[in-house]
Amino acid sequence: MLSQQKQKNDTSFWDQRRGKIYTRKGGWVIGEAVYNQGYSMLEDLVGEASFFQVLLLNGVGRLVERRLADWFEALFICLSWPDARIWCNQVGSLAGTLQTSPVAAVCAGDMASDSELYGPGTLMKSADFIRAARRKYEQGVSIEEIVREQQRNPRAKPIIVGYARPVAKGDERVFAMHQVAGKLGFVVGEHLELAMEIEKFISAHFAETINLAGYLTAFLCDQKFTPEEIYRACAIMVSSGIHACYAEAADQPPESFFPLHCQDIDYQGKGPRPVPESKSSGR
C-alpha cells in the first residue's frame, strides 16, 4: 500500500520535463537549419518533396515514396466535394454567410467531420476490422463467418464500418481510387484483396458494397500504416471542400445562405404558454 502511494505521488517524470519542450520531430536551430525527422526542411524537402510527402512526414513520422503521396493527393480530391449539402461543408457555408474568417470556417468544418459515424473518425474502426478479419482469415475462419459475426441477429444486416453508404448504393470513389492505384503501379495487397472478397459476399447476401473508408483503410494497411497513422494522415481530408463552400457563401450578401422562414421549421414541441411567475415575487 505504501509502495502504491509512493508511486502515485512520484512526479519525477513531470519534474524532468518542467519548463522544457522535448521533441523527436525537430525544430528550428537559428542560424543553422529547420529540421524535420532528421531532414533539413529547406535543403532536403523544399523543392524536392511534395506537399503530401511532407504532410505525411509530419503526421506519421516517415517520408513516403512519391507515388504514395500522389495517391493521398488523389484521395483528398475524392473527399473534398464542393457540395454545401454535406454536413461539414454546410458548416463552412454558414461560417461564410456570417462573414467569419476562412481559418475559423475550415477549422469548424473539419471538427464537424470528425465523428465515429462518418468522416475521419470512422477510419480507425474500419482499419481495426480489416486487420482483425485478415488475422481470422489466415487462421481458417471463412468470409461468411467473419461477416456474420457483425450481425446483431441472424436476420439483420451486418454493421461493418467501411461497408454500405447512407444515401446511395455503391461508391464511385472506390473505382476512381482503384484506377489511380493501378496507374501508380500499386498491386492489390492481402488486406485489400480480402476487403474485396468480403464485399462480394455482402453484395450477394445484403445488397451492400464497400465504401471509400473501407477501401482506403485496406489499401493503407497493405502499405504498413497502423490504424492511428491512417487517422492522422486523413485528419484534414475534407478541408478543401469546406473551403470551397465557405468561399462561395462569403462572396454572397451576408446571411443569404439557406435562409428560412419561421414556418419552415417543423416545431413539434409545446405550444405558446405564459412564463411561470417566480415564487419569490410575492404574488
C-alpha positions in Angstrom: 0.0 0.0 0.0 2.8 2.4 0.9 4.6 1.5 -2.3 1.5 2.2 -4.3 1.0 5.6 -2.5 4.7 6.4 -3.2 4.2 5.6 -6.9 1.1 7.7 -7.0 2.9 10.7 -5.6 6.0 10.3 -7.8 6.2 13.3 -10.0 9.8 12.7 -11.3 8.6 12.2 -14.9 7.0 15.6 -15.0 9.8 17.2 -12.9 12.3 16.2 -15.6 10.2 18.0 -18.2 9.3 21.0 -16.2 9.7 24.2 -18.2 11.2 22.2 -21.2 9.8 21.1 -24.6 11.0 17.6 -25.6 10.7 16.7 -29.3 11.8 14.0 -31.6 10.3 15.8 -34.6 12.8 18.5 -35.0 12.7 22.3 -34.9 14.4 25.5 -35.9 18.1 25.8 -35.0 18.6 29.6 -35.6 21.4 30.3 -38.0 21.7 26.6 -38.9 18.6 24.9 -40.3 15.0 23.8 -39.7 15.0 20.1 -39.0 12.1 17.7 -39.5 12.6 14.0 -38.6 16.3 14.3 -39.5 15.7 16.2 -42.7 16.6 19.8 -43.4 13.4 21.4 -44.4 15.0 24.0 -46.7 17.7 21.8 -48.2 16.2 18.3 -48.3 12.4 18.9 -48.6 11.6 22.3 -50.2 11.6 21.8 -53.9 12.5 18.2 -53.5 9.5 16.6 -51.8 5.8 17.1 -52.5 3.4 18.8 -50.1 1.7 15.5 -49.4 5.1 13.8 -48.7 5.8 16.4 -46.0 2.2 16.3 -44.7 2.7 12.5 -44.1 6.2 13.0 -42.8 4.7 15.3 -40.1 1.8 13.1 -39.3 3.2 9.6 -39.4 7.0 10.3 -39.0 8.4 8.9 -42.2 9.0 10.2 -45.7 6.8 8.0 -48.0 7.6 7.4 -51.7 6.3 10.0 -54.1 3.7 7.7 -55.7 2.1 7.0 -52.3 2.0 10.8 -51.6 0.4 11.2 -55.1 -2.2 8.5 -54.1 -3.0 10.5 -51.0 -3.4 13.7 -53.1 -6.0 11.9 -55.3 -7.7 10.6 -52.1 -8.1 14.1 -50.7 -9.6 15.2 -54.0 -12.1 12.4 -53.8 -13.0 13.5 -50.2 -13.4 17.3 -50.8 -16.5 17.8 -52.8 -17.8 21.4 -53.1 -21.3 20.5 -52.1 -22.9 22.6 -49.3 -25.4 19.8 -48.5 -22.6 17.8 -47.0 -22.7 18.3 -43.2 -19.1 19.6 -42.7 -19.3 21.7 -45.9 -22.5 23.3 -44.6 -20.6 24.5 -41.5 -18.2 26.2 -43.9 -21.1 27.8 -45.8 -22.8 29.0 -42.6 -19.5 30.5 -41.5 -19.1 32.2 -44.8 -22.6 33.7 -44.8 -21.8 35.1 -41.3 -18.5 36.6 -42.7 -16.2 34.7 -40.3 -12.5 34.2 -41.2 -11.6 31.3 -43.6 -9.4 29.8 -40.9 -12.3 29.6 -38.5 -14.6 28.2 -41.1 -12.3 25.4 -42.2 -11.4 24.5 -38.7 -15.0 24.4 -37.6 -15.9 22.3 -40.7 -13.0 19.9 -40.0 -14.2 19.4 -36.4 -17.7 18.7 -37.6 -16.4 16.0 -39.9 -14.7 14.1 -37.0 -17.2 11.5 -35.9 -17.3 7.8 -35.2 -20.2 7.6 -37.6 -18.7 9.4 -40.6 -15.6 11.3 -41.7 -12.0 10.7 -40.4 -13.3 9.3 -37.1 -14.5 6.1 -38.8 -11.1 5.1 -40.2 -9.6 3.5 -37.1 -12.6 1.2 -36.7 -12.5 0.4 -40.4 -8.8 -0.4 -40.2 -9.2 -2.4 -37.0 -11.9 -4.5 -38.7 -9.9 -5.4 -41.8 -6.8 -6.2 -39.8 -8.7 -8.4 -37.4 -10.5 -10.0 -40.4 -7.2 -10.8 -42.0 -5.9 -12.5 -38.9 -9.0 -14.6 -38.6 -8.9 -15.5 -42.3 -5.3 -16.7 -42.0 -6.5 -18.9 -39.1 -9.1 -20.5 -41.3 -12.2 -18.5 -40.5 -14.4 -18.2 -43.6 -15.5 -14.9 -45.1 -19.1 -15.8 -44.2 -18.2 -16.3 -40.6 -16.3 -13.0 -40.5 -19.3 -11.1 -41.9 -21.9 -12.8 -39.8 -20.0 -12.0 -36.6 -21.0 -8.4 -37.3 -24.8 -9.2 -37.3 -26.9 -8.2 -34.3 -29.2 -11.1 -35.1 -29.4 -13.7 -37.9 -31.8 -11.6 -39.9 -30.1 -8.3 -39.6 -27.6 -6.7 -42.0 -24.0 -6.8 -40.7 -22.8 -3.5 -39.3 -19.3 -3.1 -40.6 -17.5 0.3 -40.7 -16.2 0.6 -44.3 -19.2 -1.0 -45.9 -22.6 0.4 -47.0 -23.5 4.1 -47.6 -26.4 6.0 -46.1 -27.5 8.0 -49.2 -26.6 6.0 -52.3 -25.8 2.4 -53.3 -22.2 1.8 -54.2 -19.3 4.3 -54.0 -18.0 5.7 -57.3 -14.9 7.0 -55.5 -13.6 3.4 -54.9 -13.4 2.8 -58.6 -11.6 6.1 -59.2 -9.1 5.4 -56.4 -8.6 1.9 -57.7 -7.7 3.3 -61.1 -5.3 5.7 -59.5 -3.6 2.9 -57.6 -3.2 0.9 -60.8 -1.7 3.9 -62.7 0.8 4.4 -59.9 1.9 0.8 -60.0 0.4 -0.5 -56.8 -0.6 -4.1 -56.7 -3.6 -5.4 -54.6 -2.3 -6.5 -51.2 -3.6 -9.0 -48.7 -5.9 -6.6 -46.8 -7.4 -5.1 -49.9 -7.9 -8.5 -51.6 -9.8 -9.7 -48.5 -11.8 -6.5 -48.3 -13.0 -7.0 -51.9 -13.8 -10.7 -51.2 -15.9 -9.5 -48.2 -17.6 -7.0 -50.5 -18.6 -9.9 -52.9 -20.3 -11.7 -50.0 -22.0 -8.7 -48.6 -23.2 -7.6 -52.1 -24.6 -11.1 -52.8 -26.4 -11.5 -49.5 -27.2 -8.0 -48.2 -27.0 -5.8 -51.4 -24.3 -3.6 -49.9 -20.9 -2.6 -51.1 -17.5 -1.4 -49.8 -17.3 2.4 -49.4 -14.2 4.6 -49.7 -13.4 4.3 -46.0 -13.2 0.5 -46.3 -11.2 0.7 -49.5 -8.7 3.3 -48.3 -8.0 1.6 -44.9 -7.5 -1.8 -46.5 -5.1 -0.2 -49.1 -3.2 1.6 -46.4 -2.9 -1.4 -44.2 -1.2 -3.0 -47.1 1.2 0.0 -47.1 2.0 -0.8 -43.4 0.1 2.0 -41.9 -1.3 1.5 -38.5 -5.0 2.5 -37.7 -3.7 5.5 -35.7 -1.4 6.6 -38.6 -4.3 6.3 -41.1 -6.4 8.5 -38.8 -3.6 11.1 -38.5 -2.9 11.1 -42.3 -6.5 11.7 -43.1 -7.3 14.2 -40.3 -8.0 17.1 -42.7 -9.1 15.1 -45.7 -12.3 17.2 -46.2 -10.8 20.7 -45.8 -10.8 21.7 -49.4 -14.5 21.0 -49.8 -15.2 23.1 -46.7 -13.1 25.9 -48.0 -14.9 25.9 -51.4 -18.3 26.2 -49.7 -17.1 28.9 -47.3 -15.7 31.0 -50.2 -18.9 30.8 -52.2 -21.1 31.8 -49.2 -18.6 34.5 -48.1 -18.8 36.1 -51.5 -22.6 36.5 -51.4 -24.6 39.0 -49.3 -24.3 38.3 -45.6 -26.8 35.8 -44.2 -28.1 34.8 -47.6 -27.1 31.1 -47.5 -30.1 28.8 -47.0 -32.4 31.3 -45.3 -35.6 30.0 -43.6 -39.0 31.4 -42.5 -40.2 30.6 -39.0 -43.0 28.5 -40.7 -40.3 26.4 -42.4 -39.5 24.9 -39.1 -41.5 21.8 -38.2 -41.8 22.5 -34.5 -43.4 19.7 -32.6 -42.9 20.9 -29.0 -45.4 22.5 -26.6 -47.4 25.4 -27.8 -47.2 29.1 -26.6 -47.8 29.4 -22.9 -47.3 32.1 -20.2 -43.9 32.3 -18.4 -44.4 30.9 -14.9 -44.2 33.6 -12.2 -41.4 33.5 -9.8 -42.2 32.2 -6.3 -40.1 35.0 -4.8 -42.3 37.7 -6.4 -44.7 37.6 -3.5 -47.8 37.3 -5.7 
